[in-house]
Each structure stands twice: as C-alpha cells, then as structure tokens.
C-alpha cells in the first residue's frame, strides 16, 4: 500500500523542498503530519479532476472521431507510445430483443448492458463485463441465455476481443439487430513533431469517422520514500505543474484556522479540508489551465 503523500504531481519530498527553498535532498526540517499528507493527496486529486486528466502514465483503448484531416488529437497526453491505430472497423456480432415494447443496447470500454421494459412494466438490466467474457463467442453464448434476447457471431469473429468493441450510448434493439463493431487492421502513423497530444498520418492518408487508438500517455510520477526525505523515482512531471501544486498546498495550510480545526477535526479524518482545497485549486486555475485536457 502506497503511503500517503509519497507519489503524485507533487510529494511530501517536493513540498518540503519548496517551503525550505532548497534544491538538495531535504533530510532536515521535514514537515510531516497526517494532515499534510492528506492535503498533498487531495490536492493532486483535485488538480487532476479540474484539469480533466489522469497525469500518471496510463494505457488507453479509445474510439476517436476523425475529422478528415491527417491529424488526430487525443484526449490524453503526453503520448509516449502508440500500439495500434485502426481507421477501419468490422461488425463482429449482432444483438436483438424480442417480446419487449422497449429494449436497448449500450456499451462502454468495460461492458455491454441490455436494458428492457416488459409488457407488465417491469424493467430489467443485464450487464456483461468484458473481464468475464474475453471474446465475442463467450459473450454471445452468455447473452443467448437471457430470456428475450438473442445474439450472433458474424463471419469468423468468434475470437475477437470484447474489450475492443466500439462503445454505444444507446441503440434501439426491439425486433432489429444492433451491430457491434471492432477495429480491423492497422494504419501507419507517428506522433506529431510539434504536439505531444496529436497523431499524424504517414503517407498522405487521413483520419475519417471512427478511429480506434491503443496508446500510452501521461507522465512518470515522482515517488519519495515514506518519510519524505529522499526521492526514489524522479519522474518527469512539468516543474510548473509541481510548483503550482505546492503553492496550493501552502495556501491551504496558511488558510486553515486552528480554532476551527480543533472544534471540528476528528482523529484521522481531515475531509473537512477538502472544500478549502477545491476553492484554492479554482483560484489557481490561471496557472493550471495550460495543463488541462486538450479541447478542440
């Protein structure tokens, strides 16, 4: 279990360097309380939420809408590795409901949901998690066991991976097939030279319609030892982002009224500080905005 305050866009180590104004390993004058560790973790979390990003390096499998240009902007950055880009897709299975006045299919990156309302007015929802049904064949078999629903594997796609199925917010399925699609083949591309959030097609091609992208993006987050005295993983988070996080933490600490703390604080519970952190993150948005999710 990771000790509070030891990893993120800032850490106990980085905060103590900040308040003590030193660039060396800080093994003396270390501020270390459970309250401080809580504030560090909550500040990291609230900044990520405000910016609409996961800052740590993460693997993504996403469907993105191409706009007909040779460039594709992804939500998460910096892009550090691209495993697959597919501009073509194929129908791998169908789903149909019968005997219901209303029935729909919806899906996301982790599951497919079959929703229906019977003639009696009874609502039903069946969730099929991709972690339990890794390929289309097993998923179809499970769906066929649900009364009123039928499913079929298309062509030779029995072994197609369910985790790659394109998400659908809602598809009408009463007496008609809903087609579920997956990526087909790959395309040649590269990370754009002038943007760490953009892919560029190679050879004059363009990104049109649904594009599947499997990639890795984010920073290596720094890690310090349990007491905040030394750094164990340097990381590559932008210095300006860490500086702003440390400034927010200091502002929160400076703004806490000690009398209020004594009258409201429960042992080991500092959740009452969360509102102060959110307010302080909002006040520093002018410095954080440059690190937010790209919106075009």
C-alpha positions in Angstrom: 0.0 0.0 0.0 1.4 3.4 -1.0 2.0 5.8 1.9 0.0 9.0 1.7 1.8 11.9 0.1 4.6 9.9 -1.5 3.6 9.9 -5.1 1.8 12.3 -7.5 2.4 15.5 -9.3 3.9 16.6 -6.0 5.0 14.7 -3.0 6.0 15.2 0.7 9.6 15.5 -0.5 8.8 18.1 -3.2 6.7 20.2 -0.8 9.4 20.3 1.8 12.0 21.4 -0.8 9.5 24.1 -1.8 8.9 25.5 1.7 12.5 25.2 2.7 13.7 26.7 -0.5 16.3 24.1 -1.3 17.3 22.1 -4.3 19.2 19.5 -2.4 17.9 16.3 -0.8 16.0 17.6 2.2 16.7 15.4 5.2 16.2 18.0 7.9 13.3 20.4 8.7 10.9 17.9 7.2 7.2 18.8 7.8 5.3 15.6 8.2 1.9 15.2 9.6 -1.1 13.1 8.5 -3.0 16.3 7.8 -0.2 17.4 5.4 -0.1 14.1 3.7 -3.9 14.2 3.3 -3.7 17.7 1.8 -1.0 16.6 -0.7 -3.0 13.6 -1.9 -6.2 15.6 -2.2 -4.5 18.5 -4.0 -3.1 16.0 -6.5 -6.6 14.5 -7.0 -8.4 17.8 -7.2 -6.0 19.2 -9.8 -6.4 16.1 -11.9 -10.2 16.4 -11.7 -10.1 20.1 -12.5 -7.8 19.6 -15.5 -9.9 16.6 -16.7 -6.8 14.4 -16.9 -5.0 11.4 -15.5 -1.5 12.7 -15.1 0.2 9.3 -14.4 1.3 7.1 -17.4 -1.7 5.0 -18.4 -2.7 2.7 -21.3 -5.8 3.7 -23.2 -8.0 2.0 -25.8 -10.2 4.6 -27.3 -12.5 5.3 -30.2 -12.0 8.8 -31.6 -13.9 10.7 -34.3 -11.6 11.6 -37.2 -12.3 14.9 -39.0 -10.9 14.0 -42.4 -7.5 15.6 -41.9 -4.1 13.8 -41.5 -4.1 14.7 -37.8 -5.9 13.1 -34.8 -5.9 14.9 -31.4 -6.2 12.6 -28.4 -7.7 13.4 -25.0 -4.7 12.2 -23.0 -1.1 13.4 -23.3 1.9 13.4 -23.5 1.6 10.5 -25.8 4.6 8.2 -25.1 3.8 5.1 -27.1 1.3 4.1 -29.8 0.4 0.4 -30.0 -2.3 0.4 -32.7 -4.2 2.9 -34.8 -7.0 1.4 -36.9 -9.1 3.5 -39.3 -11.2 0.6 -40.4 -13.7 -1.4 -38.4 -15.8 -4.5 -38.9 -19.1 -5.8 -37.4 -18.3 -8.7 -35.1 -21.7 -9.6 -33.6 -25.4 -8.7 -33.5 -27.8 -8.3 -30.6 -31.6 -8.4 -30.9 -34.5 -8.2 -28.4 -38.0 -9.7 -29.0 -41.2 -9.6 -27.0 -40.5 -6.2 -25.3 -42.2 -2.9 -26.1 -38.8 -1.2 -25.3 -35.3 -2.6 -25.4 -31.9 -1.0 -25.9 -28.2 -1.9 -26.0 -25.5 0.3 -24.5 -21.8 -0.3 -24.1 -18.6 1.3 -22.8 -14.9 0.2 -22.5 -15.7 -2.4 -19.9 -19.1 -3.9 -20.5 -22.3 -4.2 -22.6 -25.7 -3.6 -21.0 -29.0 -5.0 -22.2 -31.9 -2.9 -20.9 -35.6 -3.7 -21.4 -39.1 -3.0 -20.2 -41.6 -5.9 -20.3 -45.3 -5.5 -21.2 -46.0 -5.7 -17.5 -43.9 -2.5 -17.0 -41.1 -4.5 -15.3 -37.6 -3.0 -16.0 -34.6 -5.3 -16.5 -30.9 -4.7 -16.9 -28.3 -7.3 -17.7 -24.6 -6.4 -17.5 -21.9 -8.4 -19.3 -18.4 -7.4 -18.2 -15.6 -7.9 -20.7 -13.4 -9.1 -17.8 -15.7 -12.2 -17.6 -16.3 -12.6 -21.4 -13.0 -12.0 -23.1 -14.0 -12.9 -26.7 -17.1 -12.5 -28.7 -18.0 -16.2 -28.8 -18.3 -16.4 -25.0 -20.2 -13.1 -24.9 -22.8 -14.4 -27.4 -23.3 -17.6 -25.5 -24.0 -15.7 -22.3 -26.4 -13.3 -24.0 -28.4 -16.1 -25.6 -29.2 -17.4 -22.1 -31.1 -14.2 -21.3 -34.8 -14.5 -22.0 -36.0 -12.3 -24.8 -32.5 -11.6 -26.2 -30.5 -13.3 -29.0 -27.0 -12.7 -30.3 -25.0 -13.9 -33.2 -21.3 -14.0 -34.1 -20.7 -12.5 -37.5 -18.3 -14.1 -40.0 -15.2 -15.6 -38.4 -15.0 -13.2 -35.4 -15.5 -15.7 -32.6 -12.1 -14.9 -31.1 -12.5 -11.1 -31.5 -11.7 -9.3 -28.2 -14.7 -7.8 -26.5 -12.6 -5.1 -24.8 -12.1 -3.5 -28.3 -15.8 -3.2 -29.1 -16.8 0.3 -30.0 -18.9 2.0 -27.3 -22.5 2.8 -28.0 -24.5 5.1 -25.8 -27.9 3.6 -26.7 -29.1 1.5 -29.7 -32.7 0.5 -30.3 -32.9 -3.3 -30.3 -36.6 -4.3 -30.5 -37.0 -6.8 -33.4 -34.0 -5.4 -35.1 -30.3 -6.2 -34.9 -27.8 -3.9 -33.2 -24.4 -4.3 -34.8 -21.3 -4.2 -32.6 -18.0 -3.2 -34.2 -14.4 -3.8 -33.6 -11.2 -2.4 -35.2 -9.9 -4.1 -38.3 -6.2 -3.9 -39.4 -3.9 -1.0 -38.6 -2.6 2.2 -40.1 0.8 3.8 -40.4 1.2 7.0 -38.3 3.5 8.8 -35.9 3.3 11.2 -33.0 3.3 14.7 -34.5 6.6 16.5 -34.1 5.1 19.7 -32.8 2.4 18.3 -30.4 2.5 15.6 -27.8 -1.3 15.1 -28.0 -1.6 14.6 -31.7 -1.1 11.7 -34.1 -0.1 12.3 -37.8 -0.9 10.0 -40.6 2.1 8.8 -42.7 1.9 8.7 -46.5 -0.8 11.2 -47.1 -3.7 9.4 -45.5 -6.4 11.0 -43.3 -8.4 10.1 -40.3 -12.1 9.8 -41.1 -15.0 8.6 -39.0 -14.4 6.1 -36.2 -10.7 5.6 -35.4 -9.5 3.1 -32.8 -6.4 4.1 -30.9 -4.4 1.9 -28.4 -1.8 4.1 -26.8 0.1 5.1 -23.7 0.1 8.7 -22.4 0.9 10.6 -19.2 3.9 11.4 -17.1 6.1 9.2 -14.9 5.0 10.4 -11.5 7.8 11.0 -8.9 8.0 8.9 -5.8 9.7 9.7 -2.5 10.5 7.5 0.5 8.0 7.0 3.3 9.4 9.9 5.4 9.7 12.4 2.5 13.5 12.7 2.9 14.7 11.5 -0.4 13.3 10.9 -3.9 13.3 7.3 -5.2 11.8 8.0 -8.6 12.5 11.3 -10.3 9.5 11.3 -12.7 9.0 13.9 -15.5 6.1 16.0 -14.4 6.4 19.6 -15.6 8.1 21.8 -13.0 5.5 24.4 -13.4 2.7 22.0 -12.5 4.5 20.8 -9.4 5.2 24.4 -8.4 1.5 25.3 -8.7 0.5 22.2 -6.6 3.0 23.1 -3.9 1.7 26.7 -3.9 -1.9 25.5 -3.5 -0.9 23.2 -0.6 0.9 26.0 1.2 -2.1 28.4 0.6 -4.4 25.7 2.1 -2.2 25.3 5.2 -1.8 29.0 5.7 -5.6 29.5 5.4 -6.6 26.9 7.9 -8.0 28.4 11.1 -6.5 26.4 14.0 -9.5 27.1 16.3 -11.8 25.7 13.6 -9.6 22.6 13.3 -9.7 21.9 17.0 -13.5 22.1 17.1 -14.3 20.1 14.0 -11.4 17.7 13.5 -11.9 14.0 14.1 -8.9 11.9 14.7 -7.5 10.8 11.4 -10.4 12.5 9.4 -9.4 15.6 7.6 -12.2 15.5 5.0 -13.5 18.9 6.1 -10.4 20.4 4.5 -11.4 19.2 1.0 -13.6 22.2 0.3 -10.7 24.5 1.1 -8.5 22.6 -1.4 -11.2 22.8 -4.1 -11.5 26.6 -3.6 -7.8 27.0 -3.7 -7.5 25.0 -6.9 -10.1 27.2 -8.5 -8.2 30.3 -7.5 -5.1 29.0 -9.2 -6.8 27.9 -12.4 -5.0 30.6 -14.4 -1.7 28.6 -13.7 -3.3 25.1 -14.1 -5.2 25.8 -17.4 -2.2 25.1 -19.6 -2.1 21.5 -18.2 -5.8 20.7 -18.8 -7.2 18.3 -21.3 -6.9 19.5 -24.8 -10.3 20.6 -26.2 -10.6 21.5 -29.9 
